[in-house]
Amino acid sequence: MSIVRNAAGIAKGLSITFREMLEPTVVENYPDGPGPMRGAVFEPRFRGAHVLQRDENGLEKCVACFLCAAACPSNCIYIEAAENTAEQRISSSERYAKVYNIDYNRCIFCGYCVEACPTDAITHGHGFELATLNATNLIMRKEDMLVPVSSLRTDPASNDRCVP
């Protein structure tokens, strides 16, 4: 009886395989699709590469409080703080992040750093093409993550926050 049961199981598996082979393949048209994302479709809560935000005056929002680094379970965030001077204002606070690095070799995209930030300075963007053959390219520096001043605009739907 077990031989008949095994043969029935194999026949059922092969019937599913042949049925799937005859149906058309459904794929996303990612590399060649239309629009700025070239066919990529994001879910509303997608967590992509991190983005460091600026305020409405173009100053950095990060005040180097180290809460994001403390909340990170994989210890992938490295920050060095520096003091603002009257001649050179980097952020609206007394301190700013002189060095802000995220090591994507270790990052697990959990979002704890975004939740811990009191000034909403770090957010998840929609960047997803992070693959590289060299592991040193996965260490993102402040200059790589910071929103350019020229791309700031206010979004009335999000309480006048600056968004890229």
C-alpha positions as CSV (number, residue, x, y, z in Angstrom):
1,M,0.0,0.0,0.0
2,S,2.9,2.4,0.7
3,I,4.2,2.0,-2.9
4,V,0.8,3.1,-4.3
5,R,0.8,6.1,-1.8
6,N,4.3,7.1,-2.8
7,A,3.4,6.9,-6.5
8,A,0.3,9.0,-5.9
9,G,2.4,11.6,-4.1
10,I,5.0,11.7,-6.9
11,A,2.2,12.0,-9.6
12,K,0.5,14.8,-7.6
13,G,3.9,16.7,-7.4
14,L,4.6,16.3,-11.1
15,S,1.1,17.4,-12.0
16,I,1.6,20.7,-10.1
17,T,5.0,21.1,-11.8
18,F,3.6,20.6,-15.3
19,R,0.6,22.9,-14.6
20,E,3.0,25.7,-13.4
21,M,5.2,25.2,-16.4
22,L,2.4,25.9,-18.8
23,E,1.2,29.1,-17.0
24,P,2.7,32.5,-18.0
25,T,5.5,33.9,-15.8
26,V,4.6,37.0,-13.8
27,V,7.5,39.3,-13.0
28,E,8.1,42.9,-12.1
29,N,9.7,44.9,-14.9
30,Y,12.4,46.3,-12.6
31,P,15.4,47.1,-14.7
32,D,13.6,48.4,-17.7
33,G,10.4,49.7,-16.3
34,P,9.1,53.3,-16.7
35,G,9.5,56.1,-14.2
36,P,12.2,57.2,-11.9
37,M,12.2,53.9,-10.0
38,R,12.4,52.0,-13.3
39,G,9.6,49.7,-12.5
40,A,10.4,49.0,-8.8
41,V,7.3,49.0,-6.6
42,F,7.7,49.8,-2.9
43,E,5.5,48.9,0.0
44,P,4.5,51.8,2.2
45,R,6.7,50.7,5.1
46,F,9.7,49.7,3.1
47,R,13.0,50.3,4.9
48,G,15.7,51.2,2.5
49,A,19.1,53.0,2.9
50,H,19.2,55.6,5.6
51,V,18.9,59.3,4.8
52,L,20.0,62.2,7.1
53,Q,17.5,65.0,7.0
54,R,17.9,68.8,7.0
55,D,15.6,71.4,8.6
56,E,13.7,74.1,6.7
57,N,16.8,76.4,6.9
58,G,19.1,73.8,5.3
59,L,20.9,73.0,8.5
60,E,21.4,69.4,9.6
61,K,18.9,68.0,12.0
62,C,21.3,65.6,13.7
63,V,22.4,67.0,17.1
64,A,24.8,64.2,17.9
65,C,22.8,62.9,20.8
66,F,24.0,59.3,20.2
67,L,20.5,57.8,20.8
68,C,20.5,56.1,17.4
69,A,23.8,54.5,18.1
70,A,22.7,53.4,21.5
71,A,19.4,51.9,20.1
72,C,21.2,50.0,17.3
73,P,21.3,46.2,18.2
74,S,24.1,45.5,15.7
75,N,26.3,48.5,16.6
76,C,26.7,49.6,13.1
77,I,26.4,53.4,13.7
78,Y,29.5,55.4,14.5
79,I,29.2,59.1,15.5
80,E,31.7,61.8,16.4
81,A,30.3,65.0,17.8
82,A,31.7,68.5,17.4
83,E,30.6,71.9,18.7
84,N,28.9,74.5,16.5
85,T,30.5,78.0,16.4
86,A,29.0,81.3,15.7
87,E,30.9,81.6,12.4
88,Q,30.1,78.1,11.2
89,R,26.6,76.7,11.9
90,I,26.2,73.1,10.8
91,S,23.0,72.3,12.9
92,S,20.6,74.4,14.9
93,S,21.8,72.9,18.2
94,E,25.0,73.3,20.1
95,R,26.5,70.2,18.7
96,Y,26.5,68.4,15.3
97,A,27.7,65.1,14.0
98,K,31.2,65.7,12.6
99,V,31.4,62.0,11.6
100,Y,28.3,59.9,11.0
101,N,28.9,56.4,9.5
102,I,26.6,53.5,9.1
103,D,28.2,50.1,8.3
104,Y,25.8,48.3,6.0
105,N,27.8,45.1,6.5
106,R,26.3,44.9,9.9
107,C,23.0,46.9,9.6
108,I,19.9,44.7,9.9
109,F,17.4,47.5,8.8
110,C,15.5,47.1,12.0
111,G,14.5,50.8,12.2
112,Y,15.4,51.3,15.9
113,C,17.7,54.2,15.0
114,V,14.8,56.0,13.2
115,E,12.5,55.5,16.2
116,A,15.1,56.6,18.7
117,C,16.0,59.9,17.0
118,P,14.3,62.8,18.9
119,T,14.8,65.2,16.0
120,D,13.8,62.9,13.1
121,A,17.2,63.4,11.6
122,I,17.6,59.9,10.4
123,T,15.0,58.2,8.3
124,H,14.7,55.2,5.9
125,G,14.8,56.2,2.3
126,H,13.9,54.1,-0.8
127,G,17.4,53.2,-1.7
128,F,17.7,49.5,-2.2
129,E,20.6,49.0,-4.6
130,L,23.3,48.4,-2.1
131,A,25.0,45.3,-3.5
132,T,28.8,45.6,-4.2
133,L,31.7,43.3,-4.6
134,N,33.9,45.4,-2.1
135,A,32.8,45.4,1.5
136,T,34.4,48.8,2.2
137,N,31.8,50.4,-0.2
138,L,29.1,49.4,2.3
139,I,30.3,51.9,4.9
140,M,28.1,55.0,4.2
141,R,29.4,58.3,5.4
142,K,27.5,61.4,6.4
143,E,28.2,63.0,3.0
144,D,26.6,59.9,1.2
145,M,23.4,60.0,3.3
146,L,22.8,63.7,3.8
147,V,20.0,65.3,1.8
148,P,21.4,67.9,-0.6
149,V,20.3,71.5,0.2
150,S,19.1,72.0,-3.4
151,S,16.5,69.2,-3.1
152,L,14.7,70.4,0.0
153,R,11.0,71.3,-0.3
154,T,8.3,71.5,2.3
155,D,5.5,68.9,2.2
156,P,2.3,70.3,3.7
157,A,1.0,66.8,4.3
158,S,3.8,66.0,6.7
159,N,3.6,68.9,9.1
160,D,6.1,71.1,7.1
161,R,9.0,68.7,7.5
162,C,11.7,68.8,4.9
163,V,11.6,65.8,2.6
164,P,13.9,64.8,-0.2
